[in-house]
């Protein structure tokens, strides 16, 4: 009951915060900072609702992916997908939710929020993956190629655009996307594996450390 009350309190605070922002009572940067803080708190409270009395959150890691459709205006804020991972003494929780630009987060069926978990005993291991950023490379090549093709009309900005395109292409090639897959044991292979992105963040490194310790049987407390 206390957790349910906390969920409703945070939802009310988020609705009030969005209303104040819509009226212009709060500037963009403080609004975004407060919105992120309360949204993460909302995710944390929902995960705690699924925990037992003997569980506590040891580490957490949050990542947001934005998806812009080809038919969508570039001036319109894209729909984002949030993934939050929470490590306790017994298992790893994953919360996934959709962030809609025109509606405050509610962390329920209205924004397709789903919570699942895997016990450390059911984890086979952590598998590292990497992938070249092909989309970034193609975009860089398109910019550089377009600038070179219209160099007669872009005598000043053309060379700059070529450099930007080449740098973008090299960045996509030399800085691949890296992630870690939480590989379940054979009897759980049908379940969707948990993926840990943004590995450079300290929160991701601490989370991976806790999972490795738990798999190895090292006490977490």
C-alpha positions in Angstrom: 0.0 0.0 0.0 2.8 2.4 0.8 4.4 1.7 -2.6 1.0 2.4 -4.4 0.7 5.7 -2.5 4.2 6.6 -3.6 3.3 5.8 -7.2 0.3 8.0 -7.2 2.2 10.8 -5.4 4.9 10.8 -8.2 2.3 10.7 -10.9 0.5 13.7 -9.4 3.9 15.6 -9.2 4.7 14.8 -12.8 1.2 16.0 -14.0 1.6 19.2 -12.0 5.1 19.7 -13.3 4.0 19.3 -16.9 1.1 21.7 -16.4 3.5 24.3 -15.0 5.8 23.9 -18.0 2.9 24.2 -20.4 1.9 27.5 -18.8 5.4 28.8 -18.9 5.9 28.8 -15.2 9.1 26.8 -15.3 12.0 27.0 -17.7 13.0 24.1 -20.0 16.3 23.0 -18.3 14.9 22.9 -14.7 11.8 21.2 -16.1 13.7 18.5 -17.9 15.9 17.9 -14.8 12.9 17.6 -12.5 10.9 15.5 -15.0 13.8 13.0 -15.3 14.2 12.8 -11.5 10.5 12.1 -10.9 10.2 9.7 -13.8 13.1 7.6 -12.5 11.6 7.7 -9.1 8.3 6.4 -10.6 10.2 3.5 -12.3 12.0 2.7 -9.1 8.7 2.7 -7.1 7.0 0.3 -9.6 10.0 -2.1 -9.4 9.9 -2.0 -5.7 6.2 -3.1 -5.9 7.5 -6.3 -7.5 10.2 -6.9 -5.0 10.0 -9.0 -1.8 10.5 -7.7 1.7 14.0 -9.0 1.7 15.1 -7.3 -1.5 16.7 -3.9 -1.9 18.0 -2.1 -5.0 21.8 -2.2 -5.1 22.4 -0.6 -8.5 20.4 0.9 -11.3 21.0 1.9 -14.8 18.7 3.9 -17.2 18.9 4.3 -21.0 16.5 6.2 -23.4 16.3 5.5 -27.1 14.6 7.9 -29.5 12.9 6.8 -32.7 12.1 9.2 -35.5 9.8 7.9 -38.3 10.6 8.8 -41.9 7.1 10.2 -42.2 7.5 12.3 -39.1 8.5 16.0 -39.2 12.1 16.6 -37.9 10.7 19.5 -35.9 8.5 17.1 -33.9 9.9 15.5 -30.8 10.3 11.7 -31.4 8.8 8.9 -29.4 11.3 7.5 -27.0 11.7 4.1 -25.3 13.1 4.0 -21.8 14.8 0.9 -20.3 15.7 0.8 -16.6 17.6 -2.0 -15.0 17.6 -2.6 -11.3 19.9 -5.1 -9.5 18.9 -6.5 -6.1 20.4 -9.2 -4.0 18.4 -11.9 -5.8 17.7 -10.8 -9.3 17.9 -8.3 -12.1 14.8 -6.3 -12.9 14.1 -4.7 -16.3 11.5 -2.0 -16.8 10.5 -0.9 -20.3 8.3 2.1 -21.0 7.3 4.4 -23.9 7.9 8.1 -23.4 5.4 10.1 -25.5 6.2 13.8 -26.2 2.6 15.0 -25.7 1.8 13.1 -22.5 3.4 12.9 -19.1 4.8 9.5 -18.1 2.4 7.4 -16.0 4.4 4.1 -15.8 1.3 1.9 -16.4 -0.6 0.4 -19.4 -1.1 3.9 -20.8 2.6 4.1 -21.8 3.1 0.3 -22.3 5.2 -0.1 -19.2 6.3 -3.7 -18.6 8.4 -5.1 -15.8 10.2 -8.4 -15.9 13.1 -10.0 -14.0 15.6 -12.8 -14.0 17.2 -14.5 -11.0 21.0 -14.6 -10.9 20.8 -18.4 -10.7 19.1 -18.4 -14.1 21.9 -16.4 -15.8 24.3 -18.4 -18.0 26.7 -15.5 -18.4 27.3 -12.0 -19.8 28.1 -11.8 -23.5 29.7 -8.7 -25.0 28.6 -7.5 -28.4 29.6 -4.6 -30.8 28.1 -3.3 -34.0 29.3 -0.7 -36.5 27.0 2.3 -36.6 25.9 1.8 -40.2 23.3 4.5 -40.1 25.7 7.1 -39.0 28.2 6.0 -41.6 25.6 6.2 -44.4 24.5 9.6 -43.2 28.1 10.8 -43.2 28.7 9.5 -46.7 25.5 11.2 -47.9 26.6 14.5 -46.4 30.1 14.3 -47.9 28.8 13.0 -51.2 26.2 15.7 -51.5 28.6 18.5 -50.6 31.1 17.2 -53.2 28.4 16.8 -55.9 27.3 20.4 -55.4 30.7 21.9 -54.7 30.2 24.5 -57.5 27.2 26.0 -55.5 28.8 25.4 -52.1 32.2 27.0 -52.5 32.3 28.1 -48.8 30.2 25.5 -46.9 31.0 22.6 -49.2 34.5 21.8 -47.8 33.1 22.1 -44.3 30.3 19.7 -45.1 32.7 17.2 -46.6 34.7 17.3 -43.4 31.6 16.8 -41.3 30.5 13.9 -43.4 33.9 12.2 -43.3 34.2 12.7 -39.5 30.7 11.3 -39.0 31.5 8.2 -41.2 34.8 7.6 -39.3 33.0 8.0 -36.0 30.4 5.3 -37.0 33.2 3.0 -38.1 35.7 3.5 -35.3 33.3 3.9 -32.4 30.9 1.0 -32.7 27.8 0.5 -30.5 28.7 -1.8 -27.6 26.3 -3.7 -25.3 26.2 -6.6 -23.0 23.7 -9.4 -23.3 22.5 -11.1 -20.1 22.3 -14.6 -21.5 19.7 -16.8 -19.7 20.2 -20.6 -19.2 18.8 -23.0 -21.7 15.4 -23.5 -20.0 14.8 -19.7 -20.3 16.1 -19.1 -23.8 12.6 -18.4 -25.2 12.5 -15.2 -23.0 13.8 -12.0 -24.5 17.3 -11.4 -23.2 18.2 -8.4 -21.2 20.6 -6.0 -23.0 22.8 -3.4 -21.2 23.6 -0.4 -23.3 25.6 2.8 -22.6 28.5 0.9 -21.1 30.6 4.0 -20.6 28.3 5.2 -17.9 29.4 4.5 -14.4 25.9 3.2 -13.5 26.3 0.5 -16.2 29.7 -0.5 -15.0 28.5 -0.8 -11.4 25.5 -2.8 -12.6 27.6 -5.2 -14.6 30.0 -5.6 -11.6 27.1 -6.6 -9.3 25.8 -9.1 -11.9 29.2 -10.7 -12.3 29.6 -11.0 -8.6 26.2 -12.6 -8.2 26.9 -15.1 -11.0 30.2 -16.0 -9.4 28.5 -16.5 -6.0 30.2 -13.6 -4.3 28.1 -12.1 -1.5 26.6 -8.8 -2.5 26.1 -7.4 1.0 
